[in-house]
Amino acid sequence: MTPRAVSSDRFWERFIVPALLSRVDDARRWSSGLARRAAVPEDTIQDLELAVTEALSNTIRHGYGEDPGQRIELSLEISPERIAFSIVDRGRPLDPSRKPDVDLDHPREGGYGLFLIEQLTDEVSRTPHDDGGTLVTLVKYRKEH
C-alpha cells in the first residue's frame, strides 16, 4: 500500500485486519514499515510496536472474544509532530471499572496491557464510535522535530 499524502510532510494510511491474534504481527509490521519510511526514530517505533500489539490483542480478546469473523480498522497518521495509530472496532467496549490495578511490587501473570500502553505512548484516548464499538488512538510525539 502506498501511504496517502495529506500534505507534503504528512500522510495517512488505513489497514483492515480480521480479529485474529495471528494477524497482530501483520498490523505491527505495517505500522512499523510506514514509520520507518517516515524516518521515525527506532526507539519510538519499538514503543509503538509494543503498544499496538497490546491494544490489538486486547481488542481481539476482550472486545471481540476472538471472533475471527470480525474486522478491525486501523489507521496511521504521521506528521512532523506526531504519530497517531487508531483502532476502530465494533466489539464490546472497555468497562473502566474492570481495568485491573497494577501493583509492580506484587507482580502477577497478565493484566498489564493497558498499563504498558499508557507508559509507552504520550496520549491514549478511547472514544465510543458513532455506530457502536470504540475508537482507540495511541499517540507518540516526534521529539526529534
N, C-alpha and C positions, 0 to 999 in steps of 0.2 A: 504494500500500500504506500502511496505517496502522500505525505502529510499535506493537508490543505493550508496554504498560506493565508493567514488572516491579514497580515501586513508583511512588510519586508523583513521584519525581525521577530515575528510571532506566528506560530502555526498551531493548528488543532487537528486532531485525528480521532476517529471513532473505531471501535472494535467490538464485535459481539461474540460472546462465548457461551456455550451451554453450561449449565450449572453442574459441572463435573469437577471434582478435585483434581483429576488428571489434566485439566485444561488450565489450571492456575499457572503452570510453567509457561504456557503459550502467552498468556497475558503479561507475565513478568518480562519475558523476552521481548515482546512487542514494545512495552513501555520503555524498557532499558535501551533498546535499539534506537528508538526515537530520541531519547535523552542524549545518548552518545553522539548521534548525528548533530545535535544542537550544542555540542561541546559542554555539556553539563559535567561538573567535576565527578570523578568516580566515587568519592565518599558520599556525595549527595545521591547518586544513582543507587548505591548499595543500601542507604537508608530507605529510599523509596521502594526498592525491590522487596525488602522485608515488610514494610508497611502494607504494600499492595498484596503480598502473599497472605498476611494475616487478615486483611479486610475481605479479600475474596473468599478465603477459607471460611470466615465467619458467615458471610452471605450465603455460601453454598450449604454449609452445615445447619445453621440456625434459621436463616431466612427462608430457605427452600427445602430444608430437610433432605438434602442431597437428591432432589428430584431431577434426573437428567433431562427431562422434557422441558425444563425451564431455561430461559435465556437471561443473560446479564449484559447490559450495555455499558461499555467502558468508553471513556474519552480522556484524552490527554491534551492539555494546552500548555505550550511552552512559550514564554516571553522572556525578555531580558531580565525581568524582575523575579519571576517565579515559575514553578512547575505545578500544575494543578491536575491531579488524577481524580476522575469522577467515576462512580459506580452507580448505576441506576438498576434497581431490582424491583420486582413486583411481589416479593416474598413477605413473610411475616416481619413487621418492624421490630427493632430492638426495644425491649422493655427496659428503661433505665433502672428500674427497681431491681432488676435481675443481674445488673452489672456486678461481677464479683469484686470483692475487696482484695487488694493486693497487699500482701504482707511479705516483704522481701526478707525479713528476719526469720520467717517460718514458711519456706517455700513448699509448694505443693505441685502436683502434676496438673498442667493445664490452667486455663483461666487468665493467662497473661496477654492475650491478643490485643484487647483494647488498650491496655496499659502500654504495650510496646508501640502500637500505632501512635498514641499520643506523645510518646517520648521521641519517636523518630521523625515526626512531622512538625512543622511550625504552626499549622492550623488543621483542625478536623471539624467538619460540620456534617450534621445529619439532619436532613430536611424531608418531611413527608412529601412524596412525589404526587403531582396533580392527579394522576389516575391510579393511585394505590402504590404501595411499596415505599421505597426510600431512595433519596439521592444522598450519597456519601461523597464528600470531597476532601481529599488529602492534599495539603499544600506544603511545598518546600520552597523557601525563598532562595534565590540565587545570590549568595553572598559575594560572589566574585564580581558582580556588577555594581 
